[in-house]
Amino acid sequence: MDDFVSESDSDYTSYWRDWFISSRGNEYFCEIDEDYLTDRFNLTGLNAEVQYYQYALDLVTDVFDLDCEDDMRETIEKSARHLYGLVHARYIVTTRGLQKMLEKYKKADFGKCPRVMCQSHPLLPMGLSDVPNLKPVKLYCARCEDVYNPKSSRHATIDGAYFGTSFHNVLFQVYPTLVPTKSIERYVPRVYGFKVHASAALIRWQDQKRDEMRRRLRKMDVDVGFPDDTSDVLEEEDGDVQFEGADTRVAVADGTGRNV
């Protein structure tokens, strides 16, 4: 968060939040409602986390009127950005905050999954830790359930604690219809059209284990989250699937069970 675009005083003294949201590199953030910022209950404990807390809060809420030197002003500005980020992590799990982030998610403002099999599914920002200054923000894909680094270096410097470890999960709990069908497509290594034996054997074993789990979950009436394109497999009786370990040598299957 140290990287930001400096503007003139007139641009942010009256509308600091508008300036912050519109600054390059802050596209992941949503605007926090003034009512939320002025409710001291929502700010509990942050005075111990932020240097010059009161000055920073005054700047964020557009009531800052202290005449100070440039160095002091820059320090307060840095504290204001940090304070906004910490409050942001709390705000986006509220009803209003979830709605704002949902709109950005629907427009793919956070980017799209780089995994080819996910077919450009939109991403959500998330933190790997709720402790500030520990881990940068990551992007979560609900389709493949994996996390990725932001493409832009400006976004890669944002503190992950400004989004927290729970936001992306809370969003799908509140809006369950947004949970996408899980991706089961995968790349299959081939040599001249033939599957590489070791990789093919591993994929078959993984598919069998996944099908076993899906059958068990179905019997427990648990939504598996996968498309119903293998109902014939799910209806089979449960049985132990033995994985015959693939040869550690990279070999190619010729379709008859023999290795080339």
Secondary structure, DSSP 8 states (H G I E B T S, - for coil): --------HHHHSS-HHHHHHHSTT-TT-----HHHHH-GGGGTTGGGTSTTHHHHHHHHTT-------HHHHHHHHHHHHHHHHHHHHHHTTSHHHHHHHHHHHHTTTT-B---GGGTS-BEEEE-S-SSTTSSB-EEEETTTTEEE--SSHHHHTSBGGGTTTTHHHHHHHH-GGG-----------EETTEEBHHHHHHHHHHHHHHHHHHHHHHHTT----S-SS-HHHHTS-----------SS--BB-SSS-B-
